Amino acid sequence: MDTDTTSNDFSLPIDLPERHRLLVVDDDLAVRMVSRLALTKKGYGVTEASDGYTALSWMDSHKFDAILLDARMPGMDGFETCRKMRDKLNGEPVPIIMVTGQDDDASIDAAFECGATDFVVKPLNWRLISQRLESLIGAGTVKRHLKNRSHQISSMLKTSSETMLLLDGDGIIQGCHQIARMPIGFRSHMIVGNHFLKSLREDSAELILAAWMRAHKTGECESFIVEHLEGNECHTVQGRFVRGAEGEWLCLLQDQSDSFNCEQQTYDLTFKDPATGFGNEKQLFFELNQRLQENRKSHLQTAILRFSASDIRRFEPTIGREGMITIAQVIVERLEIGLASYLSTLAPEAKRPEQLIARLSESDFVVVLSAIDDLGFIEDLSNLLLRRLSTIVEIGDHICSIDWAVGIADTIEASSTADGLLSATAYAIYSDFGSSNGHRIHRYNAELRAKARQDIELERLLRRDIADGVLEMAYQPKFNLSNLSLIGMEALIRWNNAELGYVSPARFIPVAEKSGLIISLSHLVIEKVFGQLAAWRDDGFEMVPISINISGIHLNTRTIVEELGAGIQQRRIPPELVELEVTESIMVDGVGKAFKNLNDLRAMGIKVAIDDFGTGYSSLSYLKDLPADCLKIDRSFVQSITSDSTAEAIARAIITVGHDVNLHVIAEGVETEEQLNKLAELGCDSVQGFFTGRPVPSGEFVTFFQDGRLVG
């Protein structure tokens, strides 16, 4: 039995029945175990080594028919190990198959330069590897016995599963073995006395002739692969020329159709979107990186058009998964036809871009245009494709109308990397700047790039100041309209940064939401507000409710109910003194955990107010089902309530319906006495705004406690 001094290397007993002895070299124990199981099933005897030094030590005392060698190992890597193995073999034609993690040209060239016979790419396809081992070991056997022609031929006939042709130096067939394994049309003229190359179809002969000429020039084994169409069936024939004795040559042939079909299926699973058959995210990145590299050499440009559907998932409950697949197929078909239609209108002398359509996600589709010398047509093309996509999609009895936004990025304005270009298209679509023009097509440009950099810097400073607790709270009073007494206040976050100065909440809150800082910001606000409530209580002030703005992101977390409950209990704050202000859209959606969390918080005694009411939805009928205690009329209605009859009518409707369902109604943004009087006339319950009191720091707010009534 073979033994080893290391605990991770072990081998099978040498008396087991086996066809060939293999050495498997890999630092990963799991890979070696899988290799052993797969190869021993095929009848191979397997010896393992966990590193290059151990492998070289095995070769001092054992002979192997083939070696499977990992390229990337700690210490001495596979490439250096391969070179030292070749030195030890001293010309012996033992096949060394290099296992690489990449199939790029550099890795392939490095493998062959260090003496590898062949290479395979992870993940390993053991069916394919076993077939390659058979062929390579057979070819190695042939070369090993070149000095004795009769022994050479008999050995090959016994050990190889390939079809073999014995050729003289001119390519005339001298003998055939197992020719029946070739497709009928391919083998029909493979007769002793015929010229091998002249027996082939013209499309196959050209590739095989090139390999034949290289073999004669170098004297080395030269491989070729040709496609042979026979009826409706396509065969993949793999072959190689091996120098024989006395000026003769061997042509080893194998029908690899099953193996190549298996490889194609693996490729499709990895790089193709199963719903559409077009490229997926992996293929998009791989292809895009290749094209960008080529374009840099030729000084040409690449542009990406990203089509993002904001509401495509809402159709699944009615049309099902099959319907969603159909929608995806319709989308890529429209993109493909629209792209072909537009490119056909270009002038004949114009350089046509290389194109690629891929599905980046369920709702995002990408068109890549590369090798472009003029980007002027990109927006026209985007408009055409957008019009095609915006047409309704009919799935059975259902009509699906999809809202699209388009992000455009190119290598001049955005980035020269695949990730940079795709990130630029996303930023163009989703940034506030990109959508402010009211259009659905947004192009990443210098101005947007500058804003992106500003947002990155703003996020960095905001992250630091949140961690340091630098942000402060301001408090705006709320007054009862019937007697103008103080009934509460709203807590508002304020940020004075040491480097930027005052930063508006309208600027930094969207950045916090996009960057994931909004929950940390909410925690800071809650901590400061609860601490202030406790301080005012301890100072003997008569307490009024305080409202806190909570984002939908925070409201959807699993822990918000426990967090607020723990904070209230720790500081002994009556729950009814805490009010959460949430947006209308969160309340109406009624999805996720937000809706349940609000019900749980109200059951705890915390009040809930619907902020900016009236701006998002036209129907008031859902109010009776909402977990809310208060409606806040949006300032846009209040500001024009004395001059616009429509604004007055909307405010009246909100107040009436709110009272009908027992909700307190407060108007925000009150700036004039006329607005105050009009709201009182309409029966509004309470108000807040600059006219009644601006937001002030906690130290200045105590003046409102002293009298509890509006002064002036």
Legacy VTK file of the C-alpha trace (Angstrom):
# vtk DataFile Version 3.0
C-alpha trace
ASCII
DATASET POLYDATA
POINTS 712 float
0.000 0.000 0.000
1.242 3.516 -0.817
1.680 5.667 2.252
2.436 9.310 2.865
3.918 11.275 5.707
1.221 13.967 5.648
-2.193 13.523 7.259
-4.102 15.005 4.321
-2.525 12.857 1.549
-3.527 9.255 1.094
-3.810 6.761 -1.769
-5.553 3.550 -2.711
-3.890 0.138 -2.295
-1.851 -0.691 -5.382
-3.385 -4.180 -5.650
-6.851 -2.790 -6.556
-7.871 -3.470 -10.179
-7.126 -0.295 -12.098
-6.539 0.810 -15.673
-4.112 3.642 -14.981
-2.364 5.269 -12.060
-3.145 8.983 -11.580
-1.553 11.619 -9.341
-4.030 14.289 -8.148
-2.395 17.439 -6.734
-4.600 20.024 -4.985
-4.345 21.904 -1.682
-8.111 21.574 -1.135
-8.962 18.320 0.676
-12.587 18.454 -0.531
-11.469 18.689 -4.165
-9.112 15.744 -3.708
-11.851 13.636 -2.118
-14.282 14.385 -4.957
-11.517 13.658 -7.497
-10.820 10.291 -5.855
-14.490 9.276 -5.870
-15.043 10.323 -9.482
-11.862 8.777 -10.883
-11.943 5.510 -8.950
-15.451 4.970 -10.333
-13.836 5.058 -13.772
-11.308 2.437 -12.721
-8.285 4.647 -12.079
-5.876 4.206 -9.211
-5.478 7.550 -7.469
-2.589 8.932 -5.427
-3.065 12.318 -3.750
-0.754 15.179 -2.873
-1.720 18.378 -1.059
1.167 20.478 -2.431
3.828 20.572 -5.108
6.642 19.330 -2.860
4.692 16.222 -1.851
3.797 15.552 -5.493
7.465 15.722 -6.580
8.367 13.363 -3.739
5.782 10.823 -4.978
7.324 10.969 -8.454
10.700 9.921 -7.065
9.300 6.539 -6.018
6.273 5.951 -8.288
5.358 6.143 -11.945
2.080 7.709 -13.038
0.174 7.509 -16.287
-1.236 11.036 -15.919
-1.236 13.963 -13.475
-4.142 16.273 -12.553
-2.536 19.466 -11.171
-4.204 22.522 -9.559
-2.749 25.813 -10.875
-3.289 27.879 -7.725
-1.699 26.482 -4.563
0.067 28.144 -1.636
3.840 27.918 -1.604
4.980 26.455 -4.920
2.096 27.015 -7.327
0.966 24.611 -10.045
2.906 26.302 -12.830
6.280 25.942 -11.043
5.356 22.411 -9.932
4.612 21.511 -13.560
8.042 22.738 -14.690
9.803 20.644 -12.030
7.665 17.620 -12.946
8.764 17.902 -16.569
12.380 17.997 -15.412
11.845 14.802 -13.403
10.053 13.068 -16.280
13.049 13.768 -18.547
11.065 13.661 -21.771
8.602 10.967 -20.728
5.237 11.871 -22.357
3.183 11.697 -19.154
0.081 13.919 -19.646
-0.229 16.765 -17.135
-3.683 18.369 -17.047
-3.675 21.797 -15.420
-6.815 22.750 -13.449
-7.417 26.524 -13.600
-10.051 28.825 -12.156
-10.125 30.954 -15.324
-10.094 30.319 -19.060
-8.488 33.619 -20.055
-5.629 33.657 -22.563
-2.981 34.493 -19.965
-3.846 31.473 -17.779
-3.995 29.146 -20.779
-0.660 30.375 -22.169
0.992 30.031 -18.751
-0.264 26.442 -18.431
1.179 25.352 -21.782
4.417 27.288 -21.319
5.240 25.396 -18.137
4.722 22.021 -19.859
1.062 21.190 -19.323
-0.467 18.846 -21.881
-4.006 20.152 -21.489
-6.090 22.333 -19.200
-9.579 22.237 -17.699
-11.587 25.003 -16.034
-13.327 24.789 -12.653
-15.984 23.621 -11.824
-14.751 20.234 -13.022
-16.821 18.108 -15.409
-15.668 14.604 -14.491
-17.249 12.960 -17.513
-15.260 15.224 -19.789
-12.059 14.840 -17.727
-12.200 11.043 -17.845
-12.583 11.154 -21.641
-9.648 13.524 -21.939
-7.543 11.317 -19.691
-8.322 8.312 -21.873
-7.275 10.183 -25.003
-4.158 11.751 -23.497
-2.966 8.526 -21.886
-3.555 6.726 -25.188
-1.558 9.373 -27.042
1.181 9.203 -24.401
1.367 5.463 -24.835
1.788 5.977 -28.563
4.694 8.396 -28.143
6.335 6.208 -25.503
6.715 3.378 -27.978
7.780 5.246 -31.104
11.064 3.299 -31.305
9.240 0.049 -31.922
6.582 0.560 -34.615
4.879 -2.812 -34.235
4.733 -2.468 -30.469
3.471 1.074 -30.882
0.538 0.084 -33.086
-0.417 -2.952 -31.004
-0.295 -0.921 -27.775
-2.561 1.746 -29.197
-5.032 -0.789 -30.533
-5.299 -2.280 -27.059
-5.355 0.849 -24.905
-7.047 3.618 -26.887
-10.759 4.088 -27.402
-10.144 6.568 -30.224
-10.384 5.988 -33.944
-6.856 5.780 -35.356
-5.582 6.429 -38.842
-2.028 5.535 -39.826
-0.773 8.080 -42.358
2.409 8.322 -44.332
4.317 11.593 -44.591
2.111 12.763 -47.471
-1.144 12.097 -45.631
-2.070 8.849 -47.451
-4.058 6.474 -45.229
-2.030 3.317 -44.489
-4.335 1.733 -41.952
-7.546 2.278 -39.920
-8.671 1.214 -36.463
-12.196 1.528 -35.013
-13.271 3.749 -37.904
-16.911 2.760 -37.238
-16.913 5.099 -34.264
-16.901 8.113 -36.589
-20.105 9.578 -38.147
-21.023 7.813 -41.402
-20.541 10.854 -43.595
-17.189 11.661 -42.011
-15.757 8.146 -42.366
-17.173 7.263 -45.789
-13.937 8.083 -47.638
-11.502 7.026 -44.903
-10.174 4.099 -46.918
-6.657 2.759 -47.084
-4.933 4.351 -50.066
-7.008 7.560 -50.020
-5.496 10.904 -49.104
-6.878 11.781 -45.658
-7.163 15.531 -46.202
-8.740 15.138 -49.656
-11.350 12.806 -48.188
-12.801 15.598 -46.035
-15.430 18.187 -46.790
-14.026 21.568 -47.710
-15.170 23.312 -44.506
-13.457 20.660 -42.345
-10.355 20.205 -44.520
-9.132 23.779 -44.035
-8.935 23.537 -40.223
-7.405 20.038 -40.259
-4.854 21.034 -42.918
-3.647 23.880 -40.681
-3.090 21.422 -37.798
-1.353 18.970 -40.178
1.040 21.688 -41.364
1.826 22.769 -37.781
2.517 19.173 -36.756
4.960 18.713 -39.660
6.689 21.980 -38.801
7.052 21.463 -35.039
7.069 17.689 -34.776
4.727 18.050 -31.807
1.198 16.790 -31.208
-1.289 19.189 -32.844
-5.038 19.163 -32.110
-8.101 20.245 -34.060
-11.874 20.395 -33.596
-14.357 20.451 -36.483
-18.130 20.486 -36.721
-19.607 17.864 -39.037
-23.254 18.256 -40.048
-25.018 15.054 -40.949
-28.691 15.489 -41.753
-30.175 17.473 -38.872
-27.530 16.265 -36.469
-24.300 18.139 -35.772
-21.249 16.134 -34.664
-18.182 17.580 -32.975
-15.068 15.667 -34.036
-11.894 16.163 -32.036
-8.571 14.942 -33.386
-4.810 15.197 -33.074
-1.765 14.369 -35.146
1.013 12.427 -33.401
4.399 11.689 -34.990
5.016 7.967 -35.399
8.088 5.976 -36.379
9.847 5.958 -39.724
8.194 9.132 -40.986
4.650 7.943 -40.339
1.910 9.862 -38.527
-1.036 8.850 -36.385
-4.333 10.724 -36.587
-6.385 10.055 -33.458
-10.084 10.909 -33.841
-12.996 10.953 -31.410
-16.642 11.951 -31.768
-17.025 14.331 -28.808
-20.609 15.389 -29.544
-21.956 14.164 -26.190
-19.142 15.831 -24.261
-19.466 19.110 -26.091
-23.241 19.045 -25.678
-22.698 18.544 -21.954
-20.272 21.476 -21.912
-22.772 23.590 -23.823
-25.487 22.771 -21.312
-23.153 23.721 -18.461
-22.323 26.962 -20.237
-26.009 27.761 -20.772
-26.802 27.127 -17.112
-23.985 29.451 -16.083
-24.241 32.262 -18.615
-27.778 32.222 -20.019
-31.022 33.543 -18.575
-33.313 30.481 -18.503
-36.470 32.473 -19.256
-35.253 34.265 -22.395
-32.175 32.396 -23.601
-30.268 35.685 -23.680
-27.179 36.407 -21.615
-27.478 36.789 -17.841
-25.467 38.964 -15.462
-22.395 36.701 -15.603
-22.236 36.719 -19.380
-22.887 40.468 -19.429
-19.885 41.175 -17.186
-17.631 38.692 -19.007
-18.544 39.939 -22.485
-18.474 43.589 -21.470
-15.004 43.302 -19.949
-13.730 41.648 -23.128
-15.201 44.358 -25.337
-13.920 47.182 -23.175
-10.419 45.739 -23.381
-10.628 45.507 -27.183
-12.119 48.999 -27.493
-9.296 50.527 -25.467
-6.776 49.135 -27.944
-8.713 50.475 -30.943
-9.681 53.806 -29.268
-13.398 53.102 -29.759
-16.242 53.633 -27.293
-18.873 51.522 -25.559
-22.346 52.580 -24.403
-24.840 50.803 -22.142
-28.598 51.318 -22.206
-30.250 50.005 -19.044
-34.036 49.596 -19.162
-35.487 49.325 -15.656
-39.120 48.393 -14.985
-40.216 49.807 -11.645
-43.447 47.869 -11.248
-43.070 44.579 -13.119
-43.455 42.332 -10.058
-46.981 43.540 -9.355
-48.258 41.375 -12.235
-47.137 38.041 -10.774
-50.155 37.520 -8.467
-52.492 37.675 -11.476
-50.447 36.119 -14.328
-48.237 33.691 -12.359
-44.643 32.694 -13.009
-45.372 31.486 -16.543
-46.852 34.864 -17.329
-43.777 36.599 -15.925
-41.563 34.462 -18.171
-43.692 35.438 -21.160
-43.319 39.130 -20.283
-39.529 38.728 -20.132
-39.514 36.997 -23.513
-41.637 39.769 -25.039
-39.298 42.423 -23.627
-36.100 40.936 -25.091
-37.870 40.270 -28.397
-38.908 43.921 -28.626
-35.401 45.047 -27.759
-33.898 42.717 -30.366
-36.303 43.742 -33.146
-36.092 47.433 -32.267
-32.294 47.357 -32.220
-32.093 45.569 -35.561
-34.664 47.966 -37.049
-32.746 51.054 -35.936
-29.340 49.802 -37.047
-30.737 48.979 -40.490
-31.509 52.687 -40.978
-27.873 53.727 -40.528
-26.017 54.825 -43.641
-24.240 51.933 -45.416
-20.852 53.555 -44.879
-21.488 54.089 -41.141
-19.655 51.803 -38.717
-22.192 49.474 -37.124
-21.711 48.879 -33.398
-21.289 45.418 -31.943
-24.378 44.642 -29.890
-25.404 42.495 -26.947
-28.730 42.139 -25.121
-28.730 40.709 -21.609
-31.142 40.330 -18.712
-29.487 41.802 -15.633
-32.342 40.985 -13.223
-36.074 40.315 -13.242
-36.798 43.984 -13.901
-33.595 45.249 -15.595
-32.551 44.624 -19.201
-29.342 45.863 -20.786
-28.319 46.711 -24.341
-24.558 46.951 -24.902
-23.222 48.769 -27.963
-19.468 48.580 -28.437
-16.854 49.492 -31.050
-18.546 52.883 -31.546
-16.751 55.878 -33.032
-19.692 58.291 -32.643
-22.122 58.229 -29.690
-24.513 60.773 -31.162
-27.256 58.270 -32.018
-27.564 56.711 -28.522
-30.450 58.839 -27.230
-32.448 58.450 -30.468
-32.040 54.684 -30.188
-33.059 54.802 -26.508
-36.233 56.681 -27.389
-37.137 54.165 -30.078
-36.582 51.178 -27.790
-38.448 52.878 -24.954
-41.489 53.433 -27.191
-41.467 49.772 -28.155
-41.209 48.603 -24.552
-43.934 50.977 -23.380
-46.561 49.207 -25.504
-48.837 47.056 -23.359
-48.201 43.315 -23.036
-51.246 41.031 -23.193
-51.016 37.807 -21.158
-54.240 35.888 -21.662
-57.025 38.149 -20.457
-54.636 40.416 -18.581
-53.256 43.673 -19.942
-49.856 44.588 -18.490
-48.692 48.166 -18.788
-45.119 48.610 -17.570
-43.435 51.846 -16.489
-39.857 52.122 -17.737
-36.884 54.299 -16.931
-33.708 54.270 -19.015
-30.182 54.901 -17.773
-27.445 55.573 -20.323
-23.716 55.484 -19.622
-20.714 55.475 -21.937
-16.956 55.145 -21.651
-16.392 58.849 -22.319
-18.568 60.295 -19.542
-18.814 57.449 -17.048
-16.222 54.688 -16.748
-14.034 52.272 -18.675
-14.939 49.271 -16.477
-17.969 46.996 -16.638
-18.944 47.568 -13.024
-18.430 51.321 -13.351
-20.653 51.560 -16.436
-23.479 49.550 -14.902
-23.264 51.517 -11.661
-23.464 54.731 -13.670
-26.678 53.587 -15.407
-28.206 52.748 -12.013
-27.179 56.107 -10.582
-28.611 57.915 -13.612
-31.971 56.179 -13.148
-32.333 56.380 -9.395
-30.670 59.666 -8.446
-32.872 62.624 -7.590
-30.886 64.715 -10.024
-31.471 62.311 -12.888
-35.231 62.248 -12.390
-35.742 65.941 -11.793
-36.229 66.716 -15.469
-39.447 64.719 -15.614
-38.205 62.455 -18.415
-37.787 58.706 -18.433
-34.373 58.688 -20.147
-31.447 59.760 -17.973
-27.882 60.009 -19.251
-24.911 59.891 -16.941
-22.854 63.032 -17.564
-20.312 65.327 -15.946
-22.918 67.098 -13.828
-24.337 63.846 -12.555
-20.822 62.518 -11.970
-20.075 65.580 -9.837
-23.235 64.980 -7.811
-22.305 61.332 -7.371
-18.958 62.383 -5.924
-20.701 64.890 -3.672
-23.071 62.184 -2.457
-20.124 59.895 -1.687
-18.462 62.641 0.350
-21.768 63.560 2.002
-22.319 59.917 2.942
-18.821 59.688 4.440
-19.309 62.779 6.604
-22.843 61.770 7.571
-21.686 58.304 8.610
-18.978 59.838 10.775
-21.244 62.452 12.389
-24.007 59.921 13.125
-21.450 57.711 14.866
-20.171 60.715 16.832
-23.707 61.900 17.693
-23.019 65.329 16.170
-26.497 65.844 14.681
-28.931 67.793 16.862
-32.687 68.072 17.280
-34.965 71.058 16.802
-38.562 71.138 18.032
-41.542 72.836 16.406
-44.657 73.510 18.531
-48.197 72.412 17.654
-51.222 74.425 18.817
-54.879 73.664 19.314
-56.886 75.895 16.940
-59.800 76.374 19.334
-57.786 78.125 22.086
-54.230 78.255 20.639
-52.848 76.201 23.534
-49.706 74.060 23.173
-50.696 70.425 22.486
-47.438 68.909 21.227
-44.289 69.316 19.167
-42.493 67.718 16.222
-38.847 66.639 16.549
-36.779 67.608 13.491
-33.207 66.484 12.817
-30.630 69.197 12.030
-27.059 68.784 10.759
-24.339 71.397 11.064
-21.218 69.744 9.709
-17.775 71.095 10.598
-16.692 70.988 6.946
-19.909 71.644 5.009
-21.782 73.896 7.421
-25.578 73.574 7.570
-26.900 70.725 5.409
-30.622 70.647 4.651
-32.569 67.506 5.619
-33.877 67.488 2.033
-30.269 66.902 0.964
-28.922 64.433 3.504
-31.980 62.279 4.294
-32.238 60.877 0.700
-28.506 60.078 0.880
-29.081 58.315 4.213
-31.897 56.266 2.707
-29.874 55.224 -0.358
-26.744 54.398 1.611
-28.454 52.399 4.358
-27.675 54.992 7.047
-31.319 55.854 7.651
-31.781 53.265 10.418
-28.678 54.499 12.261
-30.017 58.036 11.855
-33.415 56.964 13.235
-31.753 55.353 16.248
-29.903 58.614 16.922
-33.108 60.664 16.671
-35.047 58.330 18.986
-32.212 58.317 21.510
-31.981 62.114 21.578
-35.761 62.672 21.690
-36.345 60.159 24.487
-33.450 61.643 26.428
-34.905 65.145 25.993
-38.367 64.016 27.090
-36.901 62.536 30.259
-34.858 65.695 30.921
-37.880 67.997 30.563
-39.882 65.728 32.848
-37.137 65.766 35.477
-37.006 69.583 35.229
-40.687 69.718 36.155
-42.203 70.859 32.858
-45.740 69.788 32.036
-45.287 67.289 29.196
-46.981 67.272 25.791
-46.698 64.585 23.060
-43.690 64.700 20.779
-43.785 63.332 17.225
-40.868 61.612 15.482
-40.542 61.034 11.730
-39.888 57.346 10.977
-38.796 56.124 7.526
-40.488 53.198 5.843
-37.168 51.343 5.826
-36.912 51.493 9.627
-40.599 50.756 10.071
-40.185 47.505 8.125
-37.494 46.134 10.433
-38.261 43.263 12.782
-36.967 44.979 15.884
-38.511 48.470 15.855
-41.360 47.554 18.235
-38.947 46.091 20.796
-36.519 49.023 20.375
-39.152 51.694 21.023
-40.703 49.703 23.855
-37.325 49.270 25.550
-36.481 52.989 25.204
-39.814 54.082 26.661
-39.571 51.646 29.560
-35.947 52.486 30.340
-36.703 56.221 30.679
-40.179 55.733 32.221
-41.865 57.748 29.466
-45.656 57.405 29.123
-46.207 55.815 25.647
-48.977 58.334 24.827
-46.327 61.085 24.785
-44.717 59.483 21.719
-46.178 59.920 18.251
-44.688 58.455 15.051
-45.121 60.314 11.764
-45.146 58.053 8.712
-45.837 58.772 5.045
-49.148 58.077 3.404
-47.674 55.539 0.939
-46.398 53.290 3.732
-49.817 53.243 5.336
-51.726 52.475 2.144
-49.426 49.725 0.866
-50.200 47.594 3.910
-47.358 45.241 2.996
-44.277 43.932 4.722
-43.893 44.313 8.479
-44.624 48.055 8.554
-48.393 47.683 8.814
-48.178 45.048 11.565
-45.533 47.023 13.445
-47.779 50.100 13.485
-50.654 48.093 14.941
-48.344 46.664 17.611
-47.007 50.136 18.482
-50.513 51.577 18.796
-51.476 48.667 21.049
-48.530 49.714 23.209
-50.026 53.227 23.509
-47.868 55.056 20.948
-49.779 57.354 18.601
-49.428 57.331 14.793
-49.837 60.297 12.426
-50.043 60.161 8.627
-47.648 62.820 7.317
-48.067 64.861 4.087
-51.600 63.564 3.704
-53.328 64.193 0.364
-50.276 64.103 -1.881
-50.057 60.424 -2.682
-53.546 58.964 -3.179
-56.857 60.453 -4.233
-59.155 58.055 -2.383
-60.068 58.692 1.250
-62.085 55.513 1.676
-59.229 53.471 3.127
-58.824 55.725 6.208
-61.101 53.639 8.383
-58.755 50.648 8.128
-55.491 52.444 8.846
-53.656 52.121 12.205
-53.559 55.904 12.706
-54.644 58.565 15.198
-53.899 61.744 13.283
-53.871 63.205 9.764
-51.433 65.959 8.790
-52.667 68.079 5.866
-49.732 68.629 3.530
-48.251 72.146 3.414
-48.847 72.360 -0.361
-52.601 72.654 0.312
-52.195 74.972 3.287
-50.038 77.487 1.422
-52.727 78.081 -1.215
-55.796 77.485 0.922
-56.835 81.171 0.871
-56.268 81.683 -2.865
-57.081 78.369 -4.537
-60.595 76.968 -4.266
-59.355 73.479 -5.185
-56.820 73.471 -2.337
-59.546 74.688 0.042
-61.924 71.953 -1.136
-59.278 69.253 -0.634
-58.450 70.531 2.853
-62.176 70.600 3.742
-62.608 67.024 2.470
-59.622 65.776 4.480
-60.890 67.456 7.649
-64.431 66.134 7.191
-63.464 62.552 6.409
-60.808 62.559 9.133
-63.374 63.582 11.730
-65.838 61.007 10.397
-63.366 58.240 11.229
-62.364 59.825 14.578
-58.928 61.094 13.525
-57.303 64.263 14.834
-56.496 66.621 11.909
-53.519 68.977 11.980
-52.361 71.358 9.249
-48.614 71.890 8.745
-46.866 74.767 7.009
-49.090 77.579 8.366
-47.311 80.845 7.545
-49.998 83.576 7.695
-52.863 84.655 9.916
-55.228 84.296 6.941
-54.311 80.623 6.584
-54.804 80.124 10.323
-58.281 81.702 10.222
-59.309 79.695 7.141
-58.283 76.432 8.812
-60.245 77.399 11.929
-63.257 78.128 9.718
-62.936 74.661 8.104
-62.861 72.972 11.517
-59.205 71.870 11.576
-58.131 70.660 15.040
-54.580 72.009 15.313
-51.771 73.704 13.398
-48.003 74.046 13.155
-45.839 76.263 10.998
-43.608 79.344 10.942
-46.518 81.599 11.864
-47.160 79.773 15.107
-43.594 78.784 15.910
-40.409 77.917 14.062
-38.324 74.832 14.914
-35.934 75.750 17.745
-33.292 73.947 19.844
-34.480 72.310 23.041
-33.121 75.129 25.209
-35.271 77.705 23.409
-38.374 75.534 23.368
-38.886 75.889 27.131
-40.499 79.313 26.531
-43.459 77.488 24.983
-43.868 75.446 28.175
-44.066 78.502 30.416
-47.447 79.710 29.192
-48.551 76.817 26.998
-50.386 79.246 24.724
-49.542 80.976 21.460
-48.214 84.488 22.153
-48.766 87.406 19.757
LINES 1 713
712 0 1 2 3 4 5 6 7 8 9 10 11 12 13 14 15 16 17 18 19 20 21 22 23 24 25 26 27 28 29 30 31 32 33 34 35 36 37 38 39 40 41 42 43 44 45 46 47 48 49 50 51 52 53 54 55 56 57 58 59 60 61 62 63 64 65 66 67 68 69 70 71 72 73 74 75 76 77 78 79 80 81 82 83 84 85 86 87 88 89 90 91 92 93 94 95 96 97 98 99 100 101 102 103 104 105 106 107 108 109 110 111 112 113 114 115 116 117 118 119 120 121 122 123 124 125 126 127 128 129 130 131 132 133 134 135 136 137 138 139 140 141 142 143 144 145 146 147 148 149 150 151 152 153 154 155 156 157 158 159 160 161 162 163 164 165 166 167 168 169 170 171 172 173 174 175 176 177 178 179 180 181 182 183 184 185 186 187 188 189 190 191 192 193 194 195 196 197 198 199 200 201 202 203 204 205 206 207 208 209 210 211 212 213 214 215 216 217 218 219 220 221 222 223 224 225 226 227 228 229 230 231 232 233 234 235 236 237 238 239 240 241 242 243 244 245 246 247 248 249 250 251 252 253 254 255 256 257 258 259 260 261 262 263 264 265 266 267 268 269 270 271 272 273 274 275 276 277 278 279 280 281 282 283 284 285 286 287 288 289 290 291 292 293 294 295 296 297 298 299 300 301 302 303 304 305 306 307 308 309 310 311 312 313 314 315 316 317 318 319 320 321 322 323 324 325 326 327 328 329 330 331 332 333 334 335 336 337 338 339 340 341 342 343 344 345 346 347 348 349 350 351 352 353 354 355 356 357 358 359 360 361 362 363 364 365 366 367 368 369 370 371 372 373 374 375 376 377 378 379 380 381 382 383 384 385 386 387 388 389 390 391 392 393 394 395 396 397 398 399 400 401 402 403 404 405 406 407 408 409 410 411 412 413 414 415 416 417 418 419 420 421 422 423 424 425 426 427 428 429 430 431 432 433 434 435 436 437 438 439 440 441 442 443 444 445 446 447 448 449 450 451 452 453 454 455 456 457 458 459 460 461 462 463 464 465 466 467 468 469 470 471 472 473 474 475 476 477 478 479 480 481 482 483 484 485 486 487 488 489 490 491 492 493 494 495 496 497 498 499 500 501 502 503 504 505 506 507 508 509 510 511 512 513 514 515 516 517 518 519 520 521 522 523 524 525 526 527 528 529 530 531 532 533 534 535 536 537 538 539 540 541 542 543 544 545 546 547 548 549 550 551 552 553 554 555 556 557 558 559 560 561 562 563 564 565 566 567 568 569 570 571 572 573 574 575 576 577 578 579 580 581 582 583 584 585 586 587 588 589 590 591 592 593 594 595 596 597 598 599 600 601 602 603 604 605 606 607 608 609 610 611 612 613 614 615 616 617 618 619 620 621 622 623 624 625 626 627 628 629 630 631 632 633 634 635 636 637 638 639 640 641 642 643 644 645 646 647 648 649 650 651 652 653 654 655 656 657 658 659 660 661 662 663 664 665 666 667 668 669 670 671 672 673 674 675 676 677 678 679 680 681 682 683 684 685 686 687 688 689 690 691 692 693 694 695 696 697 698 699 700 701 702 703 704 705 706 707 708 709 710 711
